[in-house]
Amino acid sequence: MAQIPNPVDIYVGKRLRQRRTLLGMSQEKLGEMLGLTFQQVQKYERGTNRIGSSRLHKLTNILEVPVGYFFEGYEDGSTAPIAGGAPAETPAQAELYPMGRRETLELVRAYYKIENQTVRRRMFDLIKALGAPLPER
């Protein structure tokens, strides 16, 4: 019988995947930097394998985040994994935590690739305007 991953391991794995994706780094590249296979990185990201403290320390250097990044928001029940340790994958759950969606991470990464600050600010304003409710007539 398969063992259910610990909710903390799932959460840390999601944060790992979030940061890796935001940086535009593949699982293969991260695995190479850690001296691991991409399959091992996948297991970390799913929470099926725990990340040891020395490996977590190495990840903080590679991903340029403090150790606390991996646990940030966990105490807040709104961003913690759902009961039973299952990842938040339904559309309703993804709506509660949109920063965990690949689409959001890719959008943020693309946004920061815009070098011209004026253009970037205009894109920001455009996206905000498109997301705003239309005035009633």
N, C-alpha and C positions, 0 to 999 in steps of 0.2 A: 504494500500500500504506500502510495506517494505521501510524503510528509508535506503539510501545508506550510508555505513560507511564513516567516514572522512578519507582521505588518511593518515593523521598522525597516527590515531588509527590503521590502517592496518599496517603501517610501524612499529610502536612500537610493535604490536602483532607479527609480523614476527621476530623481534629482540628477543622478549621473547622466542618464539619457538626455534629459532636458539641457544640461550644460554642454554635453558633447554635440548635440544637434545644433544648439545655438552657435557654437564655434565652427560649425560646418565640418566636423571631424567624423570620419567613418569609424565603425566598430573595428575594422581591420587596422586602421591607423592607430587607434588607441591601444589595441591589443599589442601591436608592434612596440609601442612606446613602453608598455608594461611588461613586455616579454611573455605575452600570452596569446592564445588564439582568439579570433573574433567570437567563437562559440562561448568562451569563458566570459567575455565582456557581455554577451547576451544574457548569460546566466546571472551575472551581477545585476544587469538592468531589470531583469524580471524578479529579482529577489530570491531566486531559487538557490543561489550560492551567496554566502555572506562574504562581505569585504572585510578582511583583516585590517588591523590598525596600521600596520606598516604599508599595506597597499593603499589604504585610504589616504595616508600621508603623501604617498607618491602621486595619487590622483589629484590632490589639492595643488601640487606643484605643476602638473601637466595642464590641468584645467584652469589654473590661476584663480582659485577660490579658497576661502578659509574653510577649515574643517566644519565649522558651524553651518556652512551653506547646505550641506547634505541633510541637516536636521531642521533647517529653518522652516517654521510653520507647522511642524509635526504636532506640537502640543495643541495647536489650534485645530479643533475638530473639523473645521470647514475644509481643510486641505489634507487631512489625514486619509489614508486608504479606507475604503468602506469596510464594514464589519466582515469578519471571516478572512481578512487578508487579501481579498480579491482586488485587483486593480480597478480603478474607476474608468470603465471603458464604454458605458452606455452613453448615448447622446445627452441625457439629462445630467449624468455625472460629469461629463466633459464640459458642459455649460457652466457648472459650478466652479470648475478649475480650468479655464481656457488656456492658461500658460503651459499646461501639460500637453497640449495638442501640437502635433508636428507642424500643422499649418501656421499656427501662431509663431512658433520658433523660426520657421523659414521666413515669414513676413518680417519679423524683427531683424533677422540677419540681413535680409535684402535692404531694409530701410537704412541700416547703419552702413551699408556699402555705398550709399549715395554720398559722395564726397562734398558736393556743393551744399553748404548749410542752408542757403536760401531755398534751393529746390527741395531739400529734405523737409524744411519747415512747411513749404507749400503742400507737399504730399501729406504731411501730418494733418494740416488744416482740411485738405480735401477728404481724407479718410474720416475725420471727425464729422464733417458735414454730411457725408454719405450715410454715416451711422446714426445721425440725429433723426428723430421722428419728424415727419412732414407736418407743417402747420395745417390745422383744420380750416376749411373754407366754409 
